[in-house]
Amino acid sequence: MPGSSRSRAYGFVATLQEDANFGRVLAAYGGIFVAGSLAWGIVIDGFEPDRYDYLGAAVCLLGVAVIMFAPRAA
């Protein structure tokens, strides 16, 4: 199965989730994934990020914080 087909299948399966908060969880996972990937590159691969790499990861983590901790009506 080509990569694009896997991506479409993953996206389709995500639409079948019954939890109303699944989109938030998926978005938060994405932000953590970005920052974690950067950390992996630094520690394991010896990648030397520039300030924009750090800024991008910080923006992603800020987005995660907004998604997860914003006050919501019950």
TORBA-263691 format. One record per residue: residue in one letter; x, y, z of N, C-alpha, C in turn. Coordinates in nm, 2 decimals. Example, Ala and Ser with C-alpha at 12.3 -4.5 7.8 and 13.67 -1.06 7.14 Angstrom:
BEGIN
REC  res     nxx     nyy     nzz    caxx    cayy    cazz     cxx     cyy     czz
REC    A    1.32   -0.57    0.78    1.23   -0.45    0.78    1.32   -0.33    0.78
REC    S    1.28   -0.22    0.71    1.37   -0.11    0.71    1.29    0.00    0.79
***
This chain:
BEGIN
REC  res     nxx     nyy     nzz    caxx    cayy    cazz     cxx     cyy     czz
REC    M    0.09   -0.12    0.00    0.00    0.00    0.00    0.09    0.12    0.00
REC    P    0.08    0.21   -0.10    0.16    0.33   -0.11    0.14    0.42    0.01
REC    G    0.23    0.51    0.04    0.22    0.60    0.15    0.10    0.69    0.15
REC    S    0.06    0.74    0.03   -0.05    0.82    0.02   -0.18    0.75    0.06
REC    S   -0.19    0.62    0.02   -0.31    0.54    0.06   -0.31    0.52    0.21
REC    R   -0.20    0.50    0.27   -0.20    0.49    0.41   -0.24    0.61    0.48
REC    S   -0.20    0.73    0.43   -0.24    0.85    0.49   -0.39    0.87    0.48
REC    R   -0.44    0.84    0.36   -0.59    0.86    0.34   -0.66    0.76    0.44
REC    A   -0.61    0.64    0.45   -0.68    0.54    0.54   -0.67    0.59    0.68
REC    Y   -0.56    0.64    0.72   -0.55    0.69    0.86   -0.64    0.81    0.88
REC    G   -0.65    0.90    0.79   -0.75    1.01    0.80   -0.89    0.96    0.81
REC    F   -0.92    0.86    0.73   -1.06    0.81    0.73   -1.09    0.74    0.86
REC    V   -1.00    0.66    0.91   -1.03    0.60    1.04   -1.05    0.70    1.15
REC    A   -0.97    0.81    1.14   -0.99    0.91    1.24   -1.13    0.97    1.24
REC    T   -1.20    0.97    1.13   -1.33    1.03    1.12   -1.43    0.93    1.19
REC    L   -1.40    0.81    1.21   -1.49    0.71    1.27   -1.49    0.72    1.42
REC    Q   -1.40    0.80    1.48   -1.39    0.80    1.63   -1.52    0.87    1.69
REC    E   -1.58    0.81    1.79   -1.70    0.86    1.85   -1.68    0.96    1.95
REC    D   -1.56    0.97    2.01   -1.53    1.07    2.12   -1.53    1.21    2.06
REC    A   -1.61    1.30    2.12   -1.62    1.44    2.07   -1.49    1.51    2.08
REC    N   -1.40    1.47    2.17   -1.28    1.54    2.19   -1.16    1.48    2.11
REC    F   -1.19    1.38    2.02   -1.09    1.31    1.95   -1.00    1.41    1.86
REC    G   -1.07    1.51    1.80   -1.00    1.61    1.72   -0.89    1.69    1.81
REC    R   -0.93    1.72    1.93   -0.84    1.79    2.02   -0.72    1.70    2.05
REC    V   -0.75    1.57    2.08   -0.64    1.48    2.11   -0.55    1.46    1.99
REC    L   -0.60    1.45    1.88   -0.52    1.44    1.76   -0.44    1.56    1.73
REC    A   -0.49    1.68    1.75   -0.42    1.80    1.73   -0.31    1.81    1.84
REC    A   -0.34    1.78    1.96   -0.23    1.78    2.06   -0.12    1.68    2.03
REC    Y   -0.16    1.56    1.99   -0.06    1.46    1.95    0.03    1.52    1.84
REC    G   -0.02    1.59    1.74    0.05    1.65    1.63    0.16    1.75    1.69
REC    G    0.12    1.83    1.78    0.22    1.93    1.84    0.33    1.86    1.92
REC    I    0.29    1.76    1.99    0.39    1.68    2.07    0.48    1.61    1.97
REC    F    0.43    1.56    1.86    0.50    1.49    1.76    0.61    1.58    1.70
REC    V    0.57    1.70    1.67    0.66    1.80    1.61    0.78    1.82    1.70
REC    A    0.75    1.86    1.82    0.86    1.89    1.92    0.94    1.76    1.95
REC    G    0.88    1.65    1.96    0.95    1.52    1.99    1.04    1.49    1.87
REC    S    0.99    1.51    1.75    1.08    1.48    1.64    1.20    1.57    1.63
REC    L    1.18    1.69    1.67    1.30    1.78    1.68    1.40    1.74    1.78
REC    A    1.34    1.70    1.90    1.43    1.65    2.01    1.50    1.53    1.97
REC    W    1.43    1.44    1.90    1.50    1.31    1.85    1.61    1.35    1.76
REC    G    1.59    1.44    1.66    1.69    1.48    1.57    1.81    1.53    1.64
REC    I    1.79    1.61    1.75    1.90    1.67    1.82    1.98    1.56    1.89
REC    V    1.91    1.48    1.97    1.98    1.38    2.06    2.03    1.26    1.98
REC    I    1.96    1.21    1.89    1.99    1.08    1.82    2.07    1.11    1.69
REC    D    2.03    1.21    1.61    2.09    1.23    1.48    2.19    1.34    1.47
REC    G    2.21    1.41    1.58    2.31    1.52    1.59    2.26    1.64    1.50
REC    F    2.13    1.65    1.48    2.08    1.77    1.41    2.10    1.90    1.49
REC    E    2.14    2.00    1.42    2.16    2.13    1.49    2.05    2.23    1.44
REC    P    1.95    2.24    1.52    1.84    2.33    1.47    1.88    2.48    1.48
REC    D    1.81    2.56    1.40    1.83    2.70    1.41    1.71    2.76    1.49
REC    R    1.72    2.89    1.51    1.62    2.95    1.59    1.47    2.93    1.54
REC    Y    1.46    2.92    1.41    1.33    2.90    1.36    1.27    2.76    1.38
REC    D    1.36    2.66    1.39    1.32    2.53    1.43    1.27    2.53    1.58
REC    Y    1.34    2.60    1.66    1.30    2.61    1.80    1.17    2.69    1.81
REC    L    1.16    2.80    1.74    1.04    2.88    1.74    0.92    2.80    1.69
REC    G    0.94    2.72    1.58    0.83    2.64    1.53    0.78    2.54    1.63
REC    A    0.87    2.47    1.70    0.84    2.37    1.80    0.77    2.44    1.92
REC    A    0.81    2.56    1.95    0.75    2.63    2.06    0.61    2.67    2.03
REC    V    0.59    2.72    1.90    0.45    2.75    1.86    0.36    2.63    1.86
REC    C    0.41    2.51    1.82    0.33    2.39    1.83    0.29    2.36    1.97
REC    L    0.39    2.37    2.06    0.36    2.33    2.20    0.27    2.43    2.26
REC    L    0.28    2.56    2.22    0.18    2.66    2.27    0.04    2.62    2.22
REC    G    0.03    2.58    2.10   -0.10    2.54    2.04   -0.15    2.42    2.12
REC    V   -0.07    2.33    2.16   -0.11    2.21    2.24   -0.17    2.26    2.37
REC    A   -0.10    2.36    2.43   -0.14    2.41    2.56   -0.28    2.48    2.55
REC    V   -0.30    2.55    2.44   -0.43    2.62    2.42   -0.54    2.51    2.40
REC    I   -0.51    2.42    2.32   -0.61    2.31    2.29   -0.64    2.23    2.42
REC    M   -0.54    2.20    2.49   -0.57    2.11    2.61   -0.62    2.18    2.73
REC    F   -0.58    2.31    2.75   -0.61    2.38    2.88   -0.70    2.50    2.87
REC    A   -0.75    2.53    2.75   -0.85    2.64    2.74   -0.97    2.60    2.82
REC    P   -1.03    2.70    2.89   -1.15    2.68    2.96   -1.27    2.65    2.86
REC    R   -1.35    2.56    2.89   -1.46    2.52    2.80   -1.59    2.51    2.88
REC    A   -1.70    2.53    2.82   -1.83    2.51    2.89   -1.85    2.36    2.91
REC    A   -1.90    2.32    3.02   -1.92    2.18    3.05   -2.02    2.11    2.97
***
